[in-house]
Amino acid sequence: MLAGDVPFGATPIDNGEFLLGTVTVTPVFFESDGSIDPETQNWSETEIEDTLAKIRDSVDWWSDLLATQTSVHSLDFIIDDRYARDPVETGYEPIDNDSNTFKRYVGGWLTDLGYGDAPSIERAVSLFNDSQRQTHQTDWAFTMFVVDSSDDENGFFENGGFIGAFAYPGGLFMVVPSGRPVSTFTHEMGHIFWARDEYPGAGNWTDQRGYYNAQNLNASDNPTPGFVQQDSIMRGGVVTVRAHDNLVSPESTLAMIGWRDSDGDGIFDLVDVPLNLDAIGSLDVHSDVYSIRGSATVDTLANQNSEGTQSDITLARISELQYRLDDGPWQTAITPDATHVEFDLEIEVSSPFNQIAWRAIDTHTGITSEVLQGDMLTPVWSGIGGGFAYVDQNQNGQRDFDEPLIDGTQFTVRRDDGTELFNRSFQAANSPDGVATPVSGLTLTSLGADVDGRVATLASGTDQQAGRVLHYYNTQTDQWTDTWNTANRLQVAFAGSTGRVEIDFTALDTGSYGLESGSYARVEAYDSQGNRIDRITSPLVPAGSSDTLVIEDSLGRIARVVVSGHAETEILISGIQVGQAALVSADDNGAFSVDGLPDGDYSVEIVTPNLIYQFPSEPVVFQISAGTIAPLAIAAQRVDSPRYNRSLPGDVNGDQQITARDALAVINDLARLGNRVLTADETSDFHIDVNNDGRVSAIDALRVINLIEQGIAGEGESFSEISATTPPISAANQTTDPTPSPQPVQPLSTAAIDLVFSPENPQLGSYQDNTLNREDPEMLNCAGQRTSDQSLSKLPSDRPTGADVHWLVKTGANTGFERPLLGFLLQDGEIESGFAVHPSPEQLF
């Protein structure tokens, strides 16, 4: 129902809530045809051009006045003159009737446009304006109905209503005789955007209206001692002309149309609302890549208008997400130009820095989000803050530059005594029929003029598919009613405070004309003192669809919420979820957030993502005070993998030597269970984690094979085995013989091994038949006993398993294996011997 570029938070009937941005103006000129009233007026081409020129001057006056108030905001108009250059024919002669007759000729035009079933002229024009707004992609739209008065004796309507121009506020329309001066068109446009009259007999000084519900302080009847009425476009007669000519109007007048700058920064209050940046980011000190993920959203000032829908609206945009190193210039990470954006970014930061800062910005106005700050070792968090886990390699209790964060660590935050956080839930589907009594710390109350406070759970009479939903008792109709709207609202009070509330609702087809296809849900959050913390409204949800509206407070102050339909729409309410049992986070960058918790004492439990990292066995206790905490740095010690053979790395099966059987044991494990991180329930059995990284992967098999080959080349062992009595192979003892080997060893590459265990070839097949290795009785697996003290040369060939490792044919060497080949099996048992030489084999591990 809304174009993509209309103001954030606006509905189809919010056509002109404040005078900023872009506006579509549609002048509609009426031409009498004599079919009902005698024809006394005729538009000429000159009259049409002159009147359009006055309209252009009247709207430009507001743009010029804005420029005297601020250099930040802009105001631009699109005039759609198709109904002016080709006037709409009517049987009435408008200027010869009283002003109330406008409903007839305007109504006829609207009927021809397809709005004949509208309940009122106002609603029909509102929806026409919305279509114009969407057509021209502007923020607002209103209509000018202009009647020809060029040949009228006095240029006014007949008695019986307004004799001159008049307007319907809130982005609707004005009706103006063509002979009125530019200042009149300008004055009526002030009404369109909620300004009130200030001349005697019209506006009263106690009147309030507009986005701030500003008071009409420049009204002529202001009794304040010493009050002197200022020239204003909203006064009458010659004073209006004088204000127009001098381009002036007082602050109180401009506040009603949305122009108020309380802090004097040039940004009007309704836009001067910080953007929301919800993010967590950190630097990988080894790769110099900064990772940040989260979202940025525009925020709104609560609309206090005493008239209209009170939709919370802003023209702000998330133009860019920026970062800055130390005191350097802000640099652009992304340019979404949207009202909401989610991101997961990696930015290469090649130069060292002491501090990094992140922000979202609307480049048009200059408003930004909270600036998130961190350094090379401390992540950034939005809201209260958080903590991080790192490898304390030197065990000094603080993170040093070469100590990485531990990706994938799971953090669970609870109360300091280990109990759950404040968490309550009410689901109508799980509740018995009847009046809902306070349960689990939740108290449900109905609010409104025609309710008695009770709330009940009953089957929905509005939408049978919705099942049981919440009802209020309507004292006017003496029955339970399930449709919640702006007049009848649900209040949910809690026994404690929280930072998160979820409301489950169903949208309906019960809205007023033009809004029947769905609903808007609204939630207001209050603290324990009754202060409103925040208010959010859902986008339009299609009728019959269910959705959840979430309201959050980073300080955890929400003590009650009030729920309703919005903008003349109604909703069904089926569930309330307050708080959460625990904050659980497993971010890839090794950091976690504690946003949304009230002040108090808490603890965080840590689950390691890898058994080679050992965290404190007891939960880490911390305190939130005044809505903040110091960053929690949680150190982990690096320990050996439980499946690593420290005494003889590469001796997988524990027979005190390194042979092809060890590589085969890793291969069999991979064939059965695949590449993986070792878990707490597989800490014993063969030493398959050859490279001691807490994982089982093809690299472990490769490590065994390379150790065997390095042992042959460097130590000259005749049977390709390394015993426990042989010094461990290392970069130091591999080069004891300065004479190059006649055939340099070519260790298998990681790519080659990965190809063997590609998704297309998850298990190795038999070389001679289709029997799986794990079904071969000769397989050397975890249960095999043929790994004692037999010499490899005495064993039957392992050829059927496809696991032999041999020298290349071209060397002419034969080490006792059945066939002189060096390679590794690919799919279907084929041998690949053309692997690339790794440039630095020892660096693989």
RAWO-V51434 format. One record per pair of residues at least 24 apart in sequence whose ideal C-beta (glycine too) atoms are under 7 Angstrom apart, sorted by the first residue. I is the first residue (numbers start at 0). J is the second residue. Records with the same first field share a line. If there is no record, write none. Layout:
# RAWO-V51434
I=J + J
This chain:
# RAWO-V51434
0=516 + 539
2=132 + 133 + 136
4=136
5=132 + 138
6=138 + 312 + 313 + 314
7=297 + 312 + 313 + 338
8=299 + 310 + 311 + 312 + 313 + 536
9=310 + 312
10=308 + 310 + 519 + 566
11=126 + 129 + 513 + 514
12=125 + 308 + 513 + 566
13=170 + 308 + 310 + 312
14=125 + 128 + 129 + 132 + 139 + 140 + 141 + 169 + 170 + 171
15=139 + 141 + 169 + 170 + 191 + 192
16=170 + 210 + 307 + 310 + 312
17=192 + 210 + 256 + 257 + 269
18=61 + 74 + 192 + 256 + 257
19=72 + 74 + 257 + 267 + 314
20=74 + 138 + 139 + 314
21=75 + 77 + 137 + 138
22=76 + 137 + 138 + 139 + 140
23=77 + 79 + 131 + 132 + 135 + 137 + 140
24=54 + 58 + 76 + 78 + 141 + 143
25=79 + 82 + 131 + 142
26=51 + 54 + 78 + 80 + 82 + 83 + 143 + 145
27=82 + 87 + 108 + 142 + 143 + 144 + 145
28=82 + 83 + 86 + 87 + 145
29=86 + 87 + 89 + 93 + 104 + 146
30=86 + 87 + 88
31=89 + 91 + 92
32=88 + 89 + 90
34=90
35=90 + 91
36=90 + 91 + 92 + 95
37=92
38=92
39=92 + 95 + 150
40=92 + 94 + 147 + 148 + 149 + 150 + 151
42=86 + 147
46=149 + 177
47=83 + 84
50=145 + 177
51=80 + 83
53=181 + 184
54=78 + 143 + 184
56=181
57=181 + 184 + 185 + 188
58=188
60=185 + 243
61=188
63=246
64=246 + 248
67=246
68=253 + 258
69=260 + 265
70=265
71=265 + 266 + 364 + 365
72=267
77=135 + 137
79=131 + 135
93=146
94=146 + 147 + 148 + 151 + 156 + 176
95=157
96=156 + 157
97=156 + 157 + 158 + 159 + 160
98=156 + 160 + 161 + 165 + 174
99=159 + 160
101=144 + 174
105=144
117=512
118=512
121=167 + 171
122=512 + 513
124=171 + 172
125=171
126=513
128=170
138=314
139=170
140=170
141=170 + 171 + 172 + 191
142=172
143=172 + 173 + 175
144=172 + 173 + 174
145=175 + 177
146=176 + 177
147=177
148=176 + 177 + 178
149=177 + 178
154=178
166=190 + 191
168=193
169=193 + 306 + 307
180=240
181=243
182=239 + 240 + 243
185=232 + 243
186=232 + 233 + 239
189=232 + 233 + 256
192=256
193=255 + 256 + 304
194=233 + 252 + 255 + 256
195=233 + 255
196=233
197=231 + 233 + 234
198=234 + 235
207=305
208=255 + 304 + 305 + 306
209=254 + 255 + 256 + 257 + 304
210=257 + 269 + 302 + 303 + 304
211=254 + 259 + 268 + 303
212=303 + 304 + 305
213=251 + 254 + 255
214=251
215=251
216=251
217=249 + 251 + 252
266=364 + 365 + 366
268=300
269=300 + 313
270=313 + 314 + 315 + 364 + 366
271=366
272=298 + 299 + 300 + 313
273=298 + 366 + 367 + 368 + 369
274=298 + 315 + 317 + 359 + 361 + 366 + 367 + 368
275=368
276=358 + 359 + 368 + 369 + 371 + 381
277=381
278=357 + 371 + 381
279=378 + 379 + 380 + 385 + 586 + 590 + 592
280=357 + 378 + 379
281=378 + 387 + 404 + 588 + 589 + 590
282=348 + 375
283=403
284=375 + 400 + 401 + 403
285=403
287=347 + 348 + 349
288=345 + 347
289=346 + 348 + 355
290=345 + 588
291=344 + 357
292=342 + 343
293=342 + 381
294=339 + 340 + 341
295=320 + 340 + 359 + 368
296=338 + 339
297=338
301=534
308=566
310=566
311=534 + 536
315=361 + 364 + 366
316=361 + 363
317=359
318=360 + 361 + 362 + 363
319=360 + 362
320=359
321=358 + 360
322=346 + 355 + 356 + 357
323=356
324=352 + 355
325=352 + 353 + 354
351=375
375=400
376=400
377=630
378=588 + 590
380=592
381=594
382=553 + 592 + 594
383=553 + 593 + 594 + 596 + 623 + 626 + 627 + 628
384=593 + 627 + 628 + 630
385=590 + 591 + 592 + 593 + 631
386=590 + 591 + 603 + 630 + 631 + 632 + 633
387=589 + 590 + 632 + 633
388=589 + 605 + 633 + 635
389=589 + 632 + 634 + 635
390=612 + 635 + 637
391=634 + 635 + 636
392=637
394=636
396=634
397=632
398=632
404=588 + 589 + 590
405=589 + 608 + 612 + 635
406=587 + 588 + 589 + 608
407=585 + 587 + 608
408=585 + 589 + 605 + 607 + 608
409=583 + 585 + 606
410=584 + 591 + 603 + 605
411=581 + 583 + 603 + 604
412=581 + 582 + 593 + 601 + 603
413=581 + 601 + 602
414=601
415=600 + 601 + 602 + 620
417=602 + 618
419=580 + 581
420=578 + 579 + 580 + 581
421=495 + 497 + 578
422=577 + 578 + 579 + 580
423=493 + 577 + 578
424=575 + 576 + 577
425=574 + 575
426=574
427=456 + 467 + 468 + 469 + 573 + 574
428=466 + 467 + 573
430=456 + 467
431=456
432=456 + 457
440=493 + 494 + 495
441=491 + 493 + 575 + 577
442=492
443=489 + 491
444=490
445=471 + 487 + 489
446=488 + 490 + 561
447=486 + 487 + 488
448=486
449=473 + 474 + 475
450=474 + 487
454=489
455=479
459=571
461=507 + 571
462=505 + 507 + 543 + 571
465=505 + 571 + 573
468=571 + 572 + 573
469=572
481=571
482=507 + 509 + 569 + 571
483=562 + 563 + 564 + 569 + 570 + 572
484=563 + 564 + 569
485=563 + 564 + 565
488=561 + 562 + 563
489=562 + 572
490=559 + 561
491=559 + 560 + 575
492=558 + 559
493=558 + 559 + 577
496=527 + 555 + 556 + 557 + 558 + 597
497=555 + 557 + 577 + 578
498=551 + 552 + 553 + 554 + 555 + 557 + 594 + 595 + 596
499=549 + 551 + 578 + 579 + 595
500=524 + 550 + 557 + 560 + 577
501=547 + 549 + 576
502=547 + 548 + 562 + 572 + 575
503=545 + 547 + 573 + 574
504=545 + 546 + 548 + 570 + 571 + 572 + 573
505=545 + 570 + 571 + 573
506=540 + 541 + 542 + 543 + 544 + 570
507=542 + 569 + 570 + 571
508=542
509=569
510=567 + 568 + 569
511=567
514=566 + 567 + 568
516=541 + 542
517=541 + 542
518=564 + 568 + 569 + 570
519=564 + 565 + 566 + 568
520=548 + 564 + 565 + 570
521=563 + 565
522=548 + 550 + 560 + 562
523=560 + 561
524=550 + 552 + 557 + 560
525=558 + 559
526=556 + 558
527=558
532=556 + 557
536=565
551=595
552=595
553=594 + 595
554=597 + 626
555=595 + 596 + 597
556=597
593=623 + 628
596=623
598=623 + 624 + 625 + 626
599=623
603=631
605=633
607=635
608=676
609=676 + 693
610=640 + 641 + 677 + 679 + 682 + 693
611=637 + 638 + 639 + 640 + 692 + 693
612=637
613=638
639=691
640=677 + 688 + 691 + 693
641=682
642=677 + 686 + 687 + 688
643=686 + 688 + 691
644=686
647=723 + 727
648=689 + 727
649=689 + 702 + 703 + 706
650=686
651=685 + 686 + 687 + 689 + 703
652=685 + 786
653=686
654=786 + 787
655=722 + 723
656=720 + 721 + 722 + 723
657=703 + 706 + 707 + 720 + 721
658=719 + 720 + 791
659=707 + 797 + 802 + 803 + 804
660=779 + 786
661=703
662=700 + 703 + 704 + 802
663=779 + 800 + 802
664=779 + 780
665=689 + 699 + 700 + 703
666=700 + 763 + 802
667=772 + 773 + 778 + 780
668=695
669=695 + 697 + 756
670=762 + 763 + 772 + 773
671=773
673=761
674=756
684=781
685=781
690=844
697=752 + 753 + 755 + 756
698=749 + 752
700=752
701=747 + 749 + 752
702=844
704=747 + 804
705=746 + 747 + 840
707=804
708=744 + 746
709=733 + 744
712=740 + 744
717=814
718=790 + 791 + 792 + 815
719=791 + 814
720=791
730=841
742=810
745=834 + 836
746=837 + 840
747=823 + 834
748=834 + 835 + 837
749=843
751=823 + 831 + 834
754=825
755=823 + 824 + 825
760=826
763=801 + 824
764=827 + 828
765=799 + 801
766=798 + 799 + 801 + 828
767=799
772=800
775=799 + 800
801=828
807=832
